[in-house]
Amino acid sequence: MHPVQTVVALLTLIAAIPLAANESATDAPPRNPLGQLVELARQNMMSAVDAANKRVGYCVDLGKSTVVKPDAIAKLKLTPVETKIALFYLHFKAKDACTAGAVNAATVDIIKFKAIELEANGRNDPEPFTDSKFQYTAEDVCCGTPRIDLNAELNYKRLNAEKRAALETLPELKKPFNVFDLLNHFIPPPGSENP
Amino acid sequence: MSKCPEIKGLDFSVSGRQAIEAIRAKQRLANVLAVTLAVTPLVEIFGGKGGLHSPLGIGWNIAKNDWEQWAQTLGAIPLIVQEQVVKIAFDEYQFGSSSGKERDFWFAVANSCER
């Protein structure tokens, strides 16, 4: 036996001996094999992603069915461009707030899975992850459209502060709402000019 | 889907092409489009006739029932990714340089022809 192998074998034996005389192996919680931990992390990840997907569906449906009266927004006398910027940003912000808990939890579980998988195997398997219905990547779940999100936020923050403050006090814009229906009151949709 | 537009002779602007590139980059959608049997204009636009990097082409004709096929195609990808496609389309509708037919197109992609 190679000397290094001998040392490793000895260390393994020593590690198996209970540290204290009054501590037996049956008293300590088991150290489960890494493979089992990877499998648990995979299950957690897939159920969290499934829950996130369902939550997104709920928030999308809520947005479609929630019609906001335009009166309060009309009072702010926003220009058409300001209206577009504000409603675009607030619409997705409300949707993100609706889904964030589930999507964030899924993102954390993906990161945990990748960490334990790396510890167990020395590498991460290529994505996507596959469940019974869909395929996912970590990027799909956590961070789909950063350029659009940040651009929308920057445009919104450049709007007049008083108008923003007024918009942000409107409770109906804090939950997902039907942005197309609301926009139609201020900016005619395509095709409506020549019915 | 009753308000889906029929669009004839659609060409895309530079901005619209960038939005299409962003949607094509959604790998989950690309995988679904690659195995979609019904080859409609929308599948070709977002999947690429000859693969994701193939030229977009000009003069697209989109029939009303193409949108229904598109909705079914989208149903095969996770809602999380569907929402990203919607957001890209809505962004292009709202802030892209497109007008006329192209605006009709992005409006329909963004709101599934519902309004």
Interface residues (C-beta under 8 A of the other chain):
Chain A: V49 A52 N53 K54 V56 G57 V60 K64 K84 F88 F92 K95 V103 P128 F134 Q135 Y136 T137 D140 V141 G144 T145 I148 N151 A152 N178 V179 F180 D181 N184 P189 P190 G191
Chain B: P5 A22 K26 Q27 R28 N31 I77 P78 L79 I80 V81 E83 Q84 K87 I88 F90 D91 Q94 F95 R103 D104 F107 A110 N111 E114 R115
